[in-house]
Amino acid sequence: MKNSILINNKLGKFNKIIKVSGDKSISIRWVLFSSLANGISKARNLLLSEDVFAAIDAIKKLGIKSKVFKNSCKIYGKGINGYKYKKNITIDAKNSGTLGRLILGLLINTSYPIKLIGDRSLSKRDFKRIAGPLSKFGAKLKLNKNKNLPLIIKGSENLKPFTYMEKRGSAQCKSSVILGGLRTNGTTIIKAKKSRNHTELLCKYLKLPITIKKTNKIDEIKIQKVKEIKPLNYNIPSDISSCAFFMVLTALSNNSKLTIKDVNINPSRTGIITILKKMGVNIIFKNKKFYKGEILADINIVSPKSLRSINCPSKLNSAAIDEFLVIFLVAAKAKGISYFRGLEELNQKESPRLKWGKYILNEMGIKTVTTKNSIKIYGNPDLNLNKKITIKNFLKDHRVFMTSVIAALSFGGQWNIHDKDSIKTSFPNFLKIINNIKN
C-alpha cells in the first residue's frame, strides 16, 4: 500500500547526532501571538507541519498576512484589535487541538459568528471543556451534540473577567482562557492544575500584564487586558515530544548513543526524561542555555544494559502526557511490572491512546492489565519478535504511527504500519531522521 510502511529488520547499534524539527506547541503559539503584534514577526525553524499551516491559514482568514520561506516565516501583525471579522468565516483546525482551542480564546470578541471545524479525529474530541469557560467571558458557543466540532462562536462587545478553575491539567484550556483575558477589561484569574506553560512564558517575555503565583498543586494566573504586543522574533527550539521517539529508540537499542541538538527542556515538558531516568536510561543535558523564558540543551542518551520497571508517580503525567505511548515500549522491555495510573486524559487525544497502547503491547505478546485510566505492563527483557503485526484504523494518530515504527525497529518482527501520512500533522521529517540514524 502506498500509505503504509513495511519494517522487517531490527535496528543495529548506532552513534549519531541529530537535529529535530521545531517545537509544535511553541510554533502554533508564535503564529497566534505574532498575528496580534504591532508589526512584522519572524521565526526560524518553525515546524512546517499541517497543524502549523492550519494556524497560518486561520489567521489569514482573519486578515493577517504571512510569508513562509524554506527555513523561516514572517507574519505581518496588525495589533491586538487587528483581526478583520467578516460574515461566513470558517476556520479549519485540521487535526490540531492546540490551534482549535487556543484560537477560540482570541475570537471571543468576534462581531460575526465564526465556524470552527476539524478533521474526523479532532471532531470527536471534547470542546465543551473550553466552550464552558469562554462563555463566562460573554461569548456564545454552540457545539455539535453539545460537545464536539463543528462549533460556532459569536463574540461579545462587553467581555467580563471571571475566575476559572482548570482541574484537568490541560494547557490548551488554560491558554485559551489566558488569550481571552488579553481581550477583557478587568482581571481574569485562572487557578490551574500544573501543565505546560509556554503561553505564560511568552506573555512574560513580551511583558504583557500577567502575574503567576505557584504552589505545589496549582498555578494562580492573573491576566489583564493588553493594549499592545511587540513583534516576536523567535528561533524555535526542537520539540521534546518529537525527540522522545529517538530517546526511546536509543534506550531500546544495544550499545547505542545519540545526541539531539537544541531541545526545549522546559520543566513542564520533561516528564519523559524523569521517567526514563527512573527506568535506568542514561540521559544528560549539555550546553544548557536560557532563551526567551525557555530552557534549551543538547540531550545525550546512552543505551543501558538493562531497564527497570516503574511505578510511575501520577504527578509526572501532565509533563509526559504526549509521550506515554512510546514510554510503554520501554516498560515492555523492563524487568518486572510497570504501573501507570491517572491517564484518563490519554483517551482525550487524537485517538484513544490508552487503548492503542494496550493493543500494540498485546500484539507484541506483552501482558497488560488496564482500566479506563491505568495500565500495568508485564515487562520481558528478552522480548524479540518473529511474527507479523499490522497496525491500522487508528484515526490517523501520528503518535500511534511513530510509536509502532519505534517498536518495529526495537523488537523485530514484520510490521505493516498504515497511514504513513499521519506524521504530516506534527512531524513530517520523522522517517527522514529514522533513515539518518539507520544509515
Backbone hydrogen bonds, N-H to C=O, Kabsch-Sander energy under -0.5 kcal/mol:
donor,donor_aa,acceptor,acceptor_aa,energy
4,S,1,M,-1.2
5,I,417,I,-2.4
7,I,415,W,-2.3
11,L,409,L,-2.9
16,K,257,K,-1.8
18,I,259,T,-2.9
20,V,261,K,-0.5
23,D,237,P,-2.6
27,S,23,D,-2.4
28,I,24,K,-2.4
29,R,25,S,-1.7
30,W,26,I,-3.0
31,V,27,S,-1.9
32,L,28,I,-2.0
33,F,29,R,-2.9
34,S,30,W,-2.5
35,S,31,V,-1.5
36,L,32,L,-0.6
36,L,33,F,-1.2
37,A,33,F,-0.6
37,A,34,S,-0.7
38,N,229,I,-2.8
39,G,37,A,-1.1
39,G,77,G,-1.1
41,S,75,I,-2.5
43,A,73,C,-2.5
44,R,234,Y,-2.4
45,N,71,N,-1.5
48,L,46,L,-0.5
49,S,47,L,-1.5
50,E,424,K,-3.3
51,D,425,T,-1.6
53,F,49,S,-2.6
54,A,50,E,-2.0
55,A,51,D,-1.3
56,I,52,V,-2.1
57,D,53,F,-2.6
58,A,54,A,-1.9
59,I,55,A,-2.0
60,K,56,I,-1.5
61,K,57,D,-1.8
62,L,58,A,-0.8
63,G,60,K,-1.9
64,I,59,I,-2.6
65,K,63,G,-0.5
65,K,76,Y,-0.6
67,K,74,K,-2.6
69,F,67,K,-0.5
69,F,72,S,-3.2
73,C,43,A,-1.9
74,K,67,K,-2.8
75,I,41,S,-2.4
76,Y,65,K,-2.6
77,G,39,G,-2.0
77,G,75,I,-1.1
78,K,35,S,-1.0
79,G,37,A,-2.2
82,G,79,G,-2.1
84,K,62,L,-3.1
85,Y,83,Y,-0.8
89,I,86,K,-0.6
89,I,113,P,-0.6
91,I,115,K,-3.1
93,A,91,I,-0.7
93,A,117,I,-2.9
96,S,93,A,-2.6
97,G,95,N,-0.8
100,G,96,S,-2.4
101,R,97,G,-2.4
102,L,98,T,-2.4
103,I,99,L,-2.5
104,L,100,G,-0.6
105,G,101,R,-0.8
105,G,102,L,-1.0
106,L,102,L,-0.7
106,L,103,I,-0.7
107,L,103,I,-0.7
107,L,104,L,-0.8
110,T,107,L,-1.9
114,I,153,I,-2.6
115,K,89,I,-2.4
116,L,151,L,-3.1
117,I,91,I,-2.8
117,I,115,K,-0.5
119,D,94,K,-3.2
123,S,119,D,-2.6
124,K,121,S,-1.3
125,R,122,L,-1.4
127,F,125,R,-0.7
127,F,147,K,-3.0
128,K,147,K,-0.7
130,I,127,F,-0.9
131,A,127,F,-2.3
132,G,128,K,-2.2
134,L,130,I,-2.2
135,S,131,A,-1.7
136,K,132,G,-0.7
136,K,133,P,-1.2
137,F,133,P,-0.5
137,F,134,L,-1.1
138,G,134,L,-0.5
138,G,135,S,-0.9
139,A,134,L,-1.1
140,K,154,K,-3.1
142,K,152,I,-2.7
143,L,141,L,-0.5
144,N,148,N,-2.7
144,N,150,P,-0.7
146,N,143,L,-1.0
147,K,144,N,-1.9
148,N,144,N,-3.0
151,L,116,L,-2.2
152,I,142,K,-2.4
153,I,114,I,-2.6
154,K,140,K,-2.8
155,G,110,T,-1.4
156,S,108,I,-2.3
160,K,137,F,-2.4
164,Y,162,F,-0.5
164,Y,189,I,-3.1
166,E,164,Y,-0.7
166,E,191,K,-2.2
167,K,165,M,-0.7
171,A,169,G,-0.8
174,K,170,S,-2.2
175,S,171,A,-2.6
176,S,172,Q,-2.2
177,V,173,C,-1.9
178,I,174,K,-2.0
179,L,175,S,-2.7
180,G,176,S,-2.0
181,G,177,V,-2.3
182,L,178,I,-1.1
183,R,180,G,-1.4
184,T,181,G,-1.0
188,T,186,G,-0.6
188,T,223,I,-2.8
189,I,162,F,-1.9
190,I,221,I,-3.0
191,K,164,Y,-3.1
192,A,190,I,-0.7
192,A,219,D,-2.8
193,K,166,E,-2.3
194,K,217,K,-1.0
201,L,197,N,-2.2
202,L,198,H,-2.3
203,C,199,T,-2.3
204,K,200,E,-2.5
205,Y,201,L,-2.6
206,L,202,L,-2.3
207,K,204,K,-1.2
208,L,203,C,-2.8
210,I,208,L,-2.4
211,T,222,K,-2.3
213,K,220,E,-2.7
214,K,212,I,-0.5
215,T,218,I,-2.5
219,D,192,A,-2.6
220,E,213,K,-3.1
221,I,190,I,-3.3
221,I,219,D,-0.7
222,K,211,T,-2.6
223,I,188,T,-2.5
224,Q,209,P,-1.8
225,K,186,G,-0.6
226,V,182,L,-2.5
233,N,231,P,-0.6
234,Y,42,K,-2.4
236,I,44,R,-2.5
236,I,234,Y,-0.9
238,S,262,D,-2.9
239,D,21,S,-2.0
240,I,238,S,-0.5
243,C,239,D,-2.3
244,A,240,I,-1.6
245,F,242,S,-0.9
246,F,242,S,-0.6
246,F,243,C,-0.7
247,M,243,C,-2.2
248,V,244,A,-2.4
249,L,245,F,-2.0
250,T,246,F,-2.0
251,A,247,M,-2.2
252,L,248,V,-2.0
253,S,249,L,-0.5
253,S,250,T,-1.0
257,K,14,F,-2.5
258,L,301,I,-2.4
259,T,16,K,-2.1
260,I,299,I,-2.6
261,K,18,I,-2.4
261,K,259,T,-0.5
263,V,297,A,-3.1
264,N,238,S,-2.4
265,I,263,V,-0.7
265,I,295,I,-3.2
269,R,266,N,-2.8
270,T,266,N,-0.5
271,G,319,A,-2.0
272,I,269,R,-0.5
272,I,319,A,-0.7
274,T,270,T,-1.8
275,I,271,G,-2.6
276,L,272,I,-2.8
277,K,273,I,-2.3
278,K,274,T,-2.0
279,M,275,I,-1.3
280,G,277,K,-1.6
281,V,276,L,-2.6
282,N,302,V,-1.3
283,I,281,V,-0.8
284,I,300,N,-2.1
286,K,298,D,-2.6
289,K,296,L,-2.3
291,Y,294,E,-2.9
294,E,291,Y,-2.4
296,L,289,K,-3.1
297,A,263,V,-1.8
298,D,286,K,-3.2
299,I,260,I,-2.7
300,N,284,I,-2.9
300,N,298,D,-0.5
301,I,258,L,-3.0
302,V,282,N,-2.3
303,S,256,S,-2.7
308,R,279,M,-2.7
309,S,335,K,-1.3
312,C,310,I,-0.9
312,C,339,Y,-2.1
316,L,313,P,-2.1
317,N,314,S,-1.6
320,A,317,N,-1.8
321,I,317,N,-0.6
323,E,320,A,-1.9
324,F,320,A,-0.7
327,I,323,E,-2.0
328,F,324,F,-2.5
329,L,325,L,-0.6
330,V,326,V,-0.8
330,V,327,I,-0.7
331,A,327,I,-1.8
332,A,328,F,-1.5
333,K,329,L,-0.8
333,K,330,V,-0.9
334,A,330,V,-0.8
335,K,307,L,-2.4
336,G,334,A,-0.6
338,S,336,G,-0.5
338,S,377,I,-2.8
339,Y,310,I,-2.7
340,F,375,I,-2.6
343,L,373,N,-3.2
346,L,343,L,-1.6
347,N,343,L,-0.5
347,N,344,E,-1.0
348,Q,345,E,-1.8
349,K,346,L,-1.0
349,K,351,S,-0.6
353,R,346,L,-1.5
353,R,351,S,-2.0
355,K,352,P,-0.5
356,W,352,P,-1.8
357,G,353,R,-2.7
358,K,354,L,-2.0
359,Y,355,K,-2.3
360,I,356,W,-2.6
361,L,357,G,-2.2
362,N,358,K,-2.8
363,E,359,Y,-2.4
364,M,360,I,-1.4
365,G,362,N,-1.4
366,I,361,L,-2.7
367,K,378,Y,-0.5
369,V,376,K,-1.8
371,T,374,S,-2.1
375,I,340,F,-2.7
376,K,369,V,-2.6
377,I,338,S,-2.9
378,Y,367,K,-2.4
378,Y,376,K,-0.5
379,G,336,G,-2.3
379,G,377,I,-1.0
380,N,332,A,-3.2
383,L,380,N,-2.0
385,L,411,F,-3.0
389,I,414,Q,-2.9
391,I,416,N,-2.3
392,K,390,T,-0.5
397,D,394,F,-1.6
398,H,396,K,-0.7
400,V,397,D,-0.6
401,F,397,D,-1.9
402,M,398,H,-2.5
403,T,399,R,-2.2
404,S,400,V,-2.0
405,V,401,F,-1.9
406,I,402,M,-2.2
407,A,403,T,-2.3
408,A,404,S,-2.4
409,L,405,V,-2.2
410,S,406,I,-1.5
411,F,407,A,-2.6
412,G,408,A,-1.4
413,G,385,L,-0.7
414,Q,387,K,-3.0
415,W,7,I,-2.7
415,W,413,G,-0.6
416,N,389,I,-2.7
417,I,5,I,-2.7
417,I,415,W,-0.6
418,H,391,I,-2.8
418,H,416,N,-0.6
420,K,3,N,-2.6
422,S,419,D,-1.7
423,I,420,K,-1.4
424,K,421,D,-1.9
425,T,422,S,-1.5
426,S,423,I,-0.8
427,F,423,I,-3.1
430,F,427,F,-1.9
433,I,429,N,-2.3
434,I,430,F,-2.2
435,N,431,L,-2.4
436,N,432,K,-1.6
437,I,433,I,-2.2
438,K,434,I,-2.2
439,N,435,N,-1.9
